Amino acid sequence: MLEKNQAVLYKKNAAVITEIEGDKFVIKYRTAAATDTGKAAKYETVKVREKDIAALPSKNVTIEKVLAFNDEAAGAKIAEAHELLQSDE
């Protein structure tokens, strides 16, 4: 069962359920990242059906926390994996 403030995936994007309205879920996800020139990240809020999203295991998160985790933790793991692959050649 999906709950408010639960992290989900929507069209390959990390999102957070912000409201539940009957059989619809209001989610918030990032549509554009912040830029080096100072432009803020852009977010969109949409209503979706349960079949349109996939639950992630954490609860009580914000979209900013989900995206910060993806940006920092995943980037470090990818860099580490890339280095390991390069060292095997």
C-alpha positions as CSV (number, residue, x, y, z in Angstrom):
1,M,0.0,0.0,0.0
2,L,1.3,3.4,-1.0
3,E,1.4,6.2,1.6
4,K,2.0,10.0,1.7
5,N,5.7,11.0,1.6
6,Q,6.7,7.6,0.1
7,A,9.4,7.6,-2.5
8,V,8.3,6.2,-5.9
9,L,9.5,5.9,-9.5
10,Y,7.5,7.6,-12.2
11,K,8.6,7.3,-15.8
12,K,12.2,6.5,-14.7
13,N,12.3,9.5,-12.4
14,A,12.4,9.6,-8.6
15,A,9.3,11.1,-7.1
16,V,7.5,11.5,-3.8
17,I,3.8,11.1,-3.1
18,T,2.6,14.4,-1.7
19,E,-1.1,13.7,-1.5
20,I,-3.6,10.8,-1.9
21,E,-6.9,11.7,-3.5
22,G,-9.1,8.6,-3.7
23,D,-7.5,6.3,-6.2
24,K,-5.1,9.0,-7.5
25,F,-1.8,9.9,-6.1
26,V,-0.3,13.4,-6.4
27,I,3.4,13.1,-6.9
28,K,6.3,15.6,-7.2
29,Y,9.3,15.0,-9.4
30,R,12.2,17.0,-10.9
31,T,11.8,18.0,-14.5
32,A,15.1,19.9,-14.8
33,A,18.2,20.0,-12.7
34,A,19.8,23.1,-11.2
35,T,22.4,24.6,-13.4
36,D,25.9,25.9,-12.7
37,T,24.7,29.4,-13.8
38,G,22.4,29.6,-10.7
39,K,19.1,28.5,-12.2
40,A,17.1,26.5,-9.6
41,A,15.9,23.0,-10.2
42,K,12.4,22.7,-11.7
43,Y,9.8,20.4,-10.2
44,E,6.4,19.3,-11.5
45,T,3.4,18.0,-9.6
46,V,1.0,15.5,-11.3
47,K,-1.9,13.2,-10.5
48,V,-1.3,9.6,-11.4
49,R,-2.8,6.1,-10.9
50,E,-1.2,3.5,-8.8
51,K,-0.3,1.5,-12.0
52,D,1.8,4.5,-13.2
53,I,4.2,4.4,-10.3
54,A,6.5,1.9,-8.5
55,A,7.1,2.1,-4.8
56,L,10.6,2.5,-3.4
57,P,11.4,1.1,0.1
58,S,11.8,4.4,2.0
59,K,9.1,6.4,3.6
60,N,8.8,10.0,5.0
61,V,11.1,11.6,2.4
62,T,11.1,14.7,0.3
63,I,11.8,14.9,-3.4
64,E,14.9,16.9,-2.5
65,K,16.2,14.1,-0.3
66,V,15.5,11.5,-2.9
67,L,17.3,13.5,-5.6
68,A,20.2,14.4,-3.4
69,F,20.8,10.7,-2.6
70,N,20.7,9.8,-6.3
71,D,23.1,12.6,-7.3
72,E,25.7,12.1,-4.6
73,A,25.6,8.4,-3.7
74,A,24.9,7.0,-7.1
75,G,27.5,9.3,-8.7
76,A,30.1,8.1,-6.3
77,K,29.3,4.4,-6.9
78,I,29.3,4.9,-10.7
79,A,32.7,6.6,-10.5
80,E,34.1,3.8,-8.3
81,A,32.7,1.2,-10.7
82,H,34.3,3.0,-13.7
83,E,37.6,3.2,-12.0
84,L,37.5,-0.6,-11.2
85,L,36.6,-1.3,-14.8
86,Q,39.5,0.9,-16.1
87,S,42.0,-0.9,-13.8
88,D,41.1,-4.3,-15.3
89,E,42.2,-3.3,-18.8
